[in-house]
Amino acid sequence: MIYTPNLNKLQTATTLQNIAYLFEMKPSTLSYHLYILGTDRDKKHINKYEEFEIPKKSGGVRKILAPNEDLKLIQSKLSKLLYECIEEINLKRDIKGNLSYGYQKGLSTLHHAKIHSKKRFVFNIDLKDFFNSINFGRVRGFLFLTTILTFNLK
C-alpha cells in the first residue's frame, strides 16, 4: 500500500470541517462559498463566476466563466493539494513521465508545443462546453476510482 501524507489527509477528510481544515479556512467560510454564494439564499447577491467573451483565432467568440477571487482561492488550494498528492504517488511508484501534459504543474505551452514539433500530423480539437459538462458526481467518481487504483495497484 502506498502511504502519502497529503493523499491520506484528503482520503480521511469526510466532512466539510475536515476539508476546511485542509484549506486552512473556517468551515463556515467554505460552506458559504460552496453552497450559498450565487444562490437565492445569498443575501449579498454575489456571483461565483464572472462571464465574459474573448475572440477565437478561428473566428467567433469563446465564453469564459472566471471564478470570483474567493472561489479562485478555494480552487487554488484544492489544485495545490491534488498536485501534491499526484507528486507523492509518482515519487512512491518511481513514475517519471506522463501520458498527458495538459494542466501539468511547471509545464508551459512552449513545452507542450515542442512535444509535437516535427510530427507529420497533429490532431487538435476544441471540445465544446467541456468544463460545463463536469459536475460534482463525475469529480467524486473520478476521485473514488483513483483512490481504489492507488491502493490496489503495486
Phi and psi in degrees as GROMACS dihedral restraints (atoms count N, CA, C in turn):
[ dihedral_restraints ]
;  ai    aj    ak    al  type     phi  dphi    fc
    3     4     5     6     1   -92.4    20    10
    4     5     6     7     1   125.4    20    10
    6     7     8     9     1  -107.7    20    10
    7     8     9    10     1   122.4    20    10
    9    10    11    12     1  -129.1    20    10
   10    11    12    13     1   128.9    20    10
   12    13    14    15     1   -54.9    20    10
   13    14    15    16     1   -48.3    20    10
   15    16    17    18     1   -71.4    20    10
   16    17    18    19     1   -39.0    20    10
   18    19    20    21     1   -63.9    20    10
   19    20    21    22     1   -42.0    20    10
   21    22    23    24     1   -62.2    20    10
   22    23    24    25     1   -42.7    20    10
   24    25    26    27     1   -61.3    20    10
   25    26    27    28     1   -42.5    20    10
   27    28    29    30     1   -68.1    20    10
   28    29    30    31     1   -41.8    20    10
   30    31    32    33     1   -67.5    20    10
   31    32    33    34     1   -30.5    20    10
   33    34    35    36     1   -89.2    20    10
   34    35    36    37     1    -3.8    20    10
   36    37    38    39     1   -80.2    20    10
   37    38    39    40     1    99.1    20    10
   39    40    41    42     1  -107.2    20    10
   40    41    42    43     1    -4.3    20    10
   42    43    44    45     1  -128.7    20    10
   43    44    45    46     1   164.4    20    10
   45    46    47    48     1   -60.5    20    10
   46    47    48    49     1   -37.1    20    10
   48    49    50    51     1   -61.3    20    10
   49    50    51    52     1   -41.5    20    10
   51    52    53    54     1   -62.6    20    10
   52    53    54    55     1   -43.7    20    10
   54    55    56    57     1   -66.0    20    10
   55    56    57    58     1   -43.1    20    10
   57    58    59    60     1   -58.9    20    10
   58    59    60    61     1   -40.5    20    10
   60    61    62    63     1   -61.6    20    10
   61    62    63    64     1   -43.1    20    10
   63    64    65    66     1   -61.2    20    10
   64    65    66    67     1   -34.4    20    10
   66    67    68    69     1   -89.3    20    10
   67    68    69    70     1     0.7    20    10
   69    70    71    72     1    57.5    20    10
   70    71    72    73     1    48.2    20    10
   72    73    74    75     1  -135.9    20    10
   73    74    75    76     1   165.5    20    10
   75    76    77    78     1   -73.1    20    10
   76    77    78    79     1   139.2    20    10
   78    79    80    81     1   -55.6    20    10
   79    80    81    82     1   -37.8    20    10
   81    82    83    84     1   -64.3    20    10
   82    83    84    85     1   -36.0    20    10
   84    85    86    87     1   -67.3    20    10
   85    86    87    88     1   -46.5    20    10
   87    88    89    90     1   -62.5    20    10
   88    89    90    91     1   -45.2    20    10
   90    91    92    93     1   -59.6    20    10
   91    92    93    94     1   -44.0    20    10
   93    94    95    96     1   -59.5    20    10
   94    95    96    97     1   -47.1    20    10
   96    97    98    99     1   -71.2    20    10
   97    98    99   100     1   -29.6    20    10
   99   100   101   102     1   -85.4    20    10
  100   101   102   103     1   -38.2    20    10
  102   103   104   105     1  -114.2    20    10
  103   104   105   106     1   -20.1    20    10
  105   106   107   108     1  -111.7    20    10
  106   107   108   109     1   -44.9    20    10
  108   109   110   111     1   -53.2    20    10
  109   110   111   112     1   129.0    20    10
  111   112   113   114     1    83.7    20    10
  112   113   114   115     1     2.1    20    10
  114   115   116   117     1  -106.4    20    10
  115   116   117   118     1   178.5    20    10
  117   118   119   120     1   -64.3    20    10
  118   119   120   121     1   -22.9    20    10
  120   121   122   123     1   -79.5    20    10
  121   122   123   124     1    -7.9    20    10
  123   124   125   126     1   -80.1    20    10
  124   125   126   127     1   106.9    20    10
  126   127   128   129     1   -73.5    20    10
  127   128   129   130     1   -19.4    20    10
  129   130   131   132     1   -87.4    20    10
  130   131   132   133     1   -14.8    20    10
  132   133   134   135     1    55.0    20    10
  133   134   135   136     1    47.7    20    10
  135   136   137   138     1   -97.6    20    10
  136   137   138   139     1   134.5    20    10
  138   139   140   141     1   -84.4    20    10
  139   140   141   142     1   146.5    20    10
  141   142   143   144     1   -71.4    20    10
  142   143   144   145     1   -32.6    20    10
  144   145   146   147     1  -129.1    20    10
  145   146   147   148     1   144.5    20    10
  147   148   149   150     1   -98.5    20    10
  148   149   150   151     1   130.6    20    10
  150   151   152   153     1  -103.9    20    10
  151   152   153   154     1   131.7    20    10
  153   154   155   156     1  -153.4    20    10
  154   155   156   157     1   171.1    20    10
  156   157   158   159     1  -122.0    20    10
  157   158   159   160     1   147.8    20    10
  159   160   161   162     1  -129.0    20    10
  160   161   162   163     1   149.7    20    10
  162   163   164   165     1   -73.0    20    10
  163   164   165   166     1   143.8    20    10
  165   166   167   168     1   -89.8    20    10
  166   167   168   169     1   151.8    20    10
  168   169   170   171     1   -61.1    20    10
  169   170   171   172     1   -35.7    20    10
  171   172   173   174     1   -84.7    20    10
  172   173   174   175     1     4.8    20    10
  174   175   176   177     1   101.3    20    10
  175   176   177   178     1   162.9    20    10
  177   178   179   180     1    79.0    20    10
  178   179   180   181     1  -169.9    20    10
  180   181   182   183     1  -132.6    20    10
  181   182   183   184     1   155.4    20    10
  183   184   185   186     1  -112.1    20    10
  184   185   186   187     1   128.5    20    10
  186   187   188   189     1   -81.0    20    10
  187   188   189   190     1   130.3    20    10
  189   190   191   192     1  -115.1    20    10
  190   191   192   193     1   133.6    20    10
  192   193   194   195     1  -116.2    20    10
  193   194   195   196     1   102.3    20    10
  195   196   197   198     1   -96.7    20    10
  196   197   198   199     1   131.2    20    10
  198   199   200   201     1   -67.3    20    10
  199   200   201   202     1   150.2    20    10
  201   202   203   204     1   -67.3    20    10
  202   203   204   205     1   169.7    20    10
  204   205   206   207     1   -59.1    20    10
  205   206   207   208     1   -41.9    20    10
  207   208   209   210     1   -67.6    20    10
  208   209   210   211     1   -44.5    20    10
  210   211   212   213     1   -66.4    20    10
  211   212   213   214     1   -37.3    20    10
  213   214   215   216     1   -60.9    20    10
  214   215   216   217     1   -38.7    20    10
  216   217   218   219     1   -63.8    20    10
  217   218   219   220     1   -44.2    20    10
  219   220   221   222     1   -62.0    20    10
  220   221   222   223     1   -45.7    20    10
  222   223   224   225     1   -62.8    20    10
  223   224   225   226     1   -37.9    20    10
  225   226   227   228     1   -64.9    20    10
  226   227   228   229     1   -41.3    20    10
  228   229   230   231     1   -65.4    20    10
  229   230   231   232     1   -40.0    20    10
  231   232   233   234     1   -65.5    20    10
  232   233   234   235     1   -44.0    20    10
  234   235   236   237     1   -59.8    20    10
  235   236   237   238     1   -45.6    20    10
  237   238   239   240     1   -60.5    20    10
  238   239   240   241     1   -45.0    20    10
  240   241   242   243     1   -62.9    20    10
  241   242   243   244     1   -44.5    20    10
  243   244   245   246     1   -66.3    20    10
  244   245   246   247     1   -39.7    20    10
  246   247   248   249     1   -61.7    20    10
  247   248   249   250     1   -41.2    20    10
  249   250   251   252     1   -63.1    20    10
  250   251   252   253     1   -39.2    20    10
  252   253   254   255     1   -63.6    20    10
  253   254   255   256     1   -44.5    20    10
  255   256   257   258     1   -61.4    20    10
  256   257   258   259     1   -44.6    20    10
  258   259   260   261     1   -61.9    20    10
  259   260   261   262     1   -41.3    20    10
  261   262   263   264     1   -64.0    20    10
  262   263   264   265     1   -44.1    20    10
  264   265   266   267     1   -64.1    20    10
  265   266   267   268     1   -46.9    20    10
  267   268   269   270     1   -62.8    20    10
  268   269   270   271     1   -38.0    20    10
  270   271   272   273     1   -65.1    20    10
  271   272   273   274     1   -45.8    20    10
  273   274   275   276     1   -63.5    20    10
  274   275   276   277     1   -35.6    20    10
  276   277   278   279     1   -90.4    20    10
  277   278   279   280     1    -2.4    20    10
  279   280   281   282     1    59.6    20    10
  280   281   282   283     1    43.1    20    10
  282   283   284   285     1   -94.9    20    10
  283   284   285   286     1   123.3    20    10
  285   286   287   288     1  -108.2    20    10
  286   287   288   289     1   -25.0    20    10
  288   289   290   291     1  -111.0    20    10
  289   290   291   292     1  -179.6    20    10
  291   292   293   294     1  -146.9    20    10
  292   293   294   295     1   146.4    20    10
  294   295   296   297     1   -81.2    20    10
  295   296   297   298     1   -24.4    20    10
  297   298   299   300     1  -118.3    20    10
  298   299   300   301     1   138.6    20    10
  300   301   302   303     1  -116.0    20    10
  301   302   303   304     1   -10.8    20    10
  303   304   305   306     1   -63.8    20    10
  304   305   306   307     1   136.8    20    10
  306   307   308   309     1    59.0    20    10
  307   308   309   310     1    30.5    20    10
  309   310   311   312     1   -90.1    20    10
  310   311   312   313     1   134.4    20    10
  312   313   314   315     1   -59.8    20    10
  313   314   315   316     1   131.8    20    10
  315   316   317   318     1    83.6    20    10
  316   317   318   319     1     0.8    20    10
  318   319   320   321     1  -110.0    20    10
  319   320   321   322     1   133.0    20    10
  321   322   323   324     1   -99.1    20    10
  322   323   324   325     1   172.8    20    10
  324   325   326   327     1   -60.7    20    10
  325   326   327   328     1   -38.4    20    10
  327   328   329   330     1   -61.3    20    10
  328   329   330   331     1   -41.2    20    10
  330   331   332   333     1   -59.1    20    10
  331   332   333   334     1   -45.0    20    10
  333   334   335   336     1   -62.6    20    10
  334   335   336   337     1   -41.4    20    10
  336   337   338   339     1   -66.0    20    10
  337   338   339   340     1   -38.3    20    10
  339   340   341   342     1   -61.7    20    10
  340   341   342   343     1   -33.0    20    10
  342   343   344   345     1   -61.1    20    10
  343   344   345   346     1   -33.4    20    10
  345   346   347   348     1   -96.3    20    10
  346   347   348   349     1    -5.0    20    10
  348   349   350   351     1   -66.1    20    10
  349   350   351   352     1   145.6    20    10
  351   352   353   354     1    64.9    20    10
  352   353   354   355     1    17.1    20    10
  354   355   356   357     1   -88.9    20    10
  355   356   357   358     1   143.7    20    10
  357   358   359   360     1   -66.6    20    10
  358   359   360   361     1   -41.4    20    10
  360   361   362   363     1  -130.1    20    10
  361   362   363   364     1   141.4    20    10
  363   364   365   366     1  -133.0    20    10
  364   365   366   367     1   123.8    20    10
  366   367   368   369     1   -97.7    20    10
  367   368   369   370     1   119.0    20    10
  369   370   371   372     1  -123.0    20    10
  370   371   372   373     1   125.3    20    10
  372   373   374   375     1  -131.2    20    10
  373   374   375   376     1   158.5    20    10
  375   376   377   378     1  -122.8    20    10
  376   377   378   379     1   111.4    20    10
  378   379   380   381     1   -80.5    20    10
  379   380   381   382     1   117.6    20    10
  381   382   383   384     1   -64.8    20    10
  382   383   384   385     1   130.4    20    10
  384   385   386   387     1    55.4    20    10
  385   386   387   388     1    35.9    20    10
  387   388   389   390     1   -57.2    20    10
  388   389   390   391     1   -53.2    20    10
  390   391   392   393     1   -69.3    20    10
  391   392   393   394     1   -30.9    20    10
  393   394   395   396     1   -67.3    20    10
  394   395   396   397     1   -21.3    20    10
  396   397   398   399     1   -84.5    20    10
  397   398   399   400     1    -5.8    20    10
  399   400   401   402     1   -94.6    20    10
  400   401   402   403     1   121.2    20    10
  402   403   404   405     1  -120.5    20    10
  403   404   405   406     1   177.8    20    10
  405   406   407   408     1   -56.2    20    10
  406   407   408   409     1   -43.6    20    10
  408   409   410   411     1   -61.7    20    10
  409   410   411   412     1   -39.2    20    10
  411   412   413   414     1   -67.7    20    10
  412   413   414   415     1   -41.7    20    10
  414   415   416   417     1   -65.4    20    10
  415   416   417   418     1   -46.1    20    10
  417   418   419   420     1   -60.9    20    10
  418   419   420   421     1   -43.9    20    10
  420   421   422   423     1   -62.1    20    10
  421   422   423   424     1   -41.6    20    10
  423   424   425   426     1   -63.3    20    10
  424   425   426   427     1   -46.2    20    10
  426   427   428   429     1   -65.4    20    10
  427   428   429   430     1   -37.3    20    10
  429   430   431   432     1   -63.4    20    10
  430   431   432   433     1   -47.1    20    10
  432   433   434   435     1   -63.3    20    10
  433   434   435   436     1   -41.3    20    10
  435   436   437   438     1   -61.5    20    10
  436   437   438   439     1   -40.9    20    10
  438   439   440   441     1   -62.6    20    10
  439   440   441   442     1   -44.9    20    10
  441   442   443   444     1   -62.3    20    10
  442   443   444   445     1   -46.8    20    10
  444   445   446   447     1   -63.5    20    10
  445   446   447   448     1   -38.9    20    10
  447   448   449   450     1   -61.0    20    10
  448   449   450   451     1   -40.3    20    10
  450   451   452   453     1   -91.3    20    10
  451   452   453   454     1   -13.7    20    10
  453   454   455   456     1   -99.1    20    10
  454   455   456   457     1   -22.5    20    10
  456   457   458   459     1   -92.9    20    10
  457   458   459   460     1   142.2    20    10
